[in-house]
Amino acid sequence: MTVNSANLTERSRAAVDTSSSTDGAMTGCIARSDIFQHRLMEEPPPASATRRTRERYEQLVRDAKALCASCPLFTDCLYSAVAEHDVSGFVAGTTAAQRRSMRNLLDVEVQADDFDQLAGARGTRRPVSHEEVLRLRGQYPNDSLESLAMRLGCSLSTVKRHLRRARRGQSPAAKTPRPRPEVSAVLDAFETVVDVQPCQPRRGGSRVA
């Protein structure tokens, strides 16, 4: 089955309310986790991979695209993966490299998520500000980072991230956040990037979205 970006975006632009269409049913990426969570989909093969490996990857991509094309959540999934969260693997008909290219085209910058907090490793976790982390570091200079995280009620990775920014002289408060793109702009970028860059094995270790 051949699925192109026009089929995907035509379906997504026509969708209005898809919330009820998934009631009691699993999306393709959940029902076919053997495809979407396959190791080749997480890390596409380099150009030096064997022909059999490349063909297997191409078949996985075709199967995943077909499932994405029929998913009523395609638009929401694509927008989230491009404009809100930096996720890995094959998502919403796109590879990680294609999503990087889409962000470049849209001039979108997505911060890495705090996966410890998203996973809910501690139920008491809460958002903390850059200034709050620096203030507590100054107040308890001899505390370990783990102790600071416990005092703040946040994850260790959050404390480390803010302290790294402080060392580099970067303050999130001084940065004007870029506005998020419209859904239509993300769909246009999808058409442009996926048409121009069909899913192919990754060359070397270079990143592209």
C-alpha positions in Angstrom: 0.0 0.0 0.0 1.4 3.3 -1.0 0.7 6.3 1.2 1.9 9.8 0.3 1.8 13.0 2.3 -1.1 14.4 0.3 -3.3 11.5 1.5 -2.3 12.1 5.1 -2.9 15.8 5.1 -6.1 15.7 3.1 -7.6 13.4 5.7 -6.3 15.5 8.6 -7.6 18.8 7.2 -11.0 17.3 6.8 -11.2 16.1 10.3 -13.3 18.2 12.7 -14.1 16.2 15.9 -12.3 12.8 16.1 -12.6 12.4 19.9 -15.4 9.8 19.7 -14.0 7.9 16.8 -11.3 6.3 19.0 -13.6 5.4 21.9 -13.1 1.7 22.7 -10.5 1.3 20.0 -6.7 1.4 19.9 -4.7 3.6 17.6 -2.4 2.0 15.1 0.8 2.8 17.0 -0.6 1.1 20.1 -2.2 -1.9 18.3 1.0 -2.5 16.2 3.7 -1.7 18.7 5.8 -4.4 16.9 6.1 -1.8 14.1 6.4 1.5 15.8 8.7 0.3 18.6 10.9 -1.8 16.3 14.5 -1.0 16.9 14.9 0.1 13.3 12.2 2.7 13.7 13.9 4.1 16.8 17.3 4.2 15.1 17.1 4.1 11.2 19.9 2.1 9.6 22.9 3.9 8.1 23.7 3.7 4.4 26.3 1.0 5.2 23.6 -1.4 6.5 22.9 -4.6 4.6 20.3 -4.6 1.8 18.1 -6.9 3.9 18.1 -4.5 6.8 17.3 -1.5 4.6 14.5 -3.3 2.9 13.1 -4.3 6.3 13.2 -0.7 7.4 11.5 0.5 4.3 8.7 -2.0 4.8 8.3 -0.9 8.4 8.0 2.7 7.3 5.4 1.8 4.6 3.3 -0.1 7.2 3.6 2.7 9.8 2.6 5.3 7.2 -0.5 3.3 6.3 -1.5 3.1 9.9 -0.9 6.8 10.5 -2.9 7.6 7.3 -6.0 5.9 8.8 -5.6 7.3 12.3 -8.2 10.0 13.4 -5.6 11.5 15.7 -3.0 12.2 13.0 -3.2 16.0 13.1 -3.0 16.2 16.9 -0.1 13.7 16.9 1.8 15.5 14.2 1.4 18.9 15.8 2.5 17.6 19.2 5.5 15.8 17.9 6.7 18.9 15.8 5.7 21.9 17.9 5.4 20.7 21.5 7.6 17.7 22.3 10.9 16.5 21.0 10.1 12.8 20.6 12.1 10.0 19.0 11.1 7.2 16.6 8.5 7.2 13.9 5.5 9.5 14.8 2.6 10.8 12.7 4.0 9.6 9.4 7.4 11.2 10.0 10.9 10.2 11.1 12.8 12.2 13.7 14.9 13.6 10.9 11.9 14.9 9.0 10.5 16.5 12.2 13.7 18.3 12.7 13.5 19.6 9.1 9.9 20.7 9.7 11.0 22.7 12.8 13.7 24.3 10.8 11.2 25.2 8.1 8.7 26.6 10.7 11.4 28.3 12.8 10.3 26.3 15.8 12.4 25.4 18.8 11.3 22.7 21.1 13.0 22.2 24.5 13.8 18.7 25.6 11.2 17.4 28.0 11.9 16.5 31.6 11.2 12.8 31.3 11.6 12.1 35.0 8.8 14.5 35.7 6.6 13.2 32.8 7.1 9.7 34.1 5.8 10.7 37.5 8.7 9.1 39.3 7.7 11.2 42.3 4.1 12.2 42.8 5.2 15.5 44.6 7.1 16.9 41.6 6.1 20.4 40.7 7.4 23.0 38.2 10.2 25.2 39.5 11.6 28.5 38.1 15.2 29.1 37.1 15.5 31.7 39.8 14.2 29.4 42.5 16.8 26.8 41.7 19.7 29.3 41.8 18.4 30.8 45.0 18.3 27.5 46.8 21.7 26.6 45.4 23.1 29.8 46.9 21.3 29.1 50.2 22.6 25.5 50.4 25.9 25.6 48.6 27.2 22.3 50.2 24.0 20.3 49.5 24.2 17.6 46.9 22.1 18.1 43.7 19.8 15.2 44.9 19.2 17.1 48.1 18.3 20.3 46.2 15.9 18.3 44.0 14.2 17.0 47.1 14.0 20.4 48.7 12.5 21.9 45.5 10.1 18.9 45.0 11.4 18.5 41.4 13.5 16.0 39.5 17.3 15.8 39.6 17.4 16.4 35.8 15.5 19.7 36.3 18.1 21.0 38.8 21.0 19.9 36.6 19.4 21.6 33.6 19.0 25.0 35.4 22.5 24.9 36.8 23.9 24.2 33.4 22.0 27.2 32.0 23.4 29.3 34.8 27.0 28.2 34.0 26.5 29.1 30.4 25.0 32.5 31.3 21.6 31.5 29.9 18.5 32.7 31.6 15.1 31.3 30.4 13.4 34.4 31.8 15.4 36.7 29.5 14.4 34.7 26.4 11.3 35.6 24.5 9.5 32.4 23.6 8.7 31.9 20.0 5.0 31.7 19.2 3.8 28.2 18.2 2.9 27.7 14.6 -0.7 27.3 13.4 -1.9 23.7 12.7 -2.2 24.6 9.0 1.5 25.7 8.9 2.6 22.4 10.4 0.5 20.4 7.8 2.1 22.5 5.0 5.5 21.8 6.4 4.7 18.1 6.5 3.7 18.1 2.8 6.9 20.0 1.9 9.3 17.9 3.9 7.8 14.4 3.4 7.4 15.0 -0.3 10.9 16.3 -0.7 12.5 13.9 1.8 11.0 10.5 1.5 11.8 8.2 4.5 15.2 6.8 3.7 17.9 5.1 5.9 20.0 7.7 7.8 23.4 8.5 6.3 26.1 8.4 9.0 25.3 10.1 12.3 24.1 13.5 11.0 20.9 15.0 12.3 18.4 16.9 10.3 14.0 17.5 13.0 
